[in-house]
Amino acid sequence: MEFSNMNHLDYDALNTLRDVMEGDFPLLIDTFILDSTERLQKLHTIINSANADLIRRSAHSFKGSSSNIGAIQLAALCASLEKKALDGDLVNLDQDLRAIEQEYAQVENLLRAMLQVSR
C-alpha cells in the first residue's frame, strides 16, 4: 500500500526506505520511535538547564533523525529550536518543546499505522 498524504511525513521517502530496508523496515521505525522518546526526555532536561549549546546539539540530532525518517514538519520544528539555541534565544523554549512533542505524537501515530500495513 502506498501512502501519499504529506502533512506530517514524506511518504515517498518512507516508501523508498521501506523498499530498500525490506524486512528491516519495522526495526527502523521501532528504533526511531524509541530514540525519539529518549530525545524528548533529554530535551526536557536540557531545556530546564538553559544550556544553549546542549539544546542546540540535542535539537540538531533530533532534526537529523526526523529528517532521515521523512518527518518533515518535526525536522523543521527541531531546526527552529536549534536556531533559537544557536542565537541564544532561550525564551519560551517550553512552548517550542510542546510543539515538537505534539508533532512527534502525530508522526508516531502515522508511523505505527504504516507499520500495521507493512507487517
HELIX and SHEET records of a PDB file:
HELIX    1   1 TYR A   11  MET A   21  1                                  11    
HELIX    2   2 GLU A   22  ASP A   24  5                                   3    
HELIX    3   3 PHE A   25  SER A   49  1                                  25    
HELIX    4   4 ALA A   52  ILE A   69  1                                  18    
HELIX    5   5 ILE A   72  LEU A   86  1                                  15    
HELIX    6   6 LEU A   93  SER A  118  1                                  26    
END                                                                             
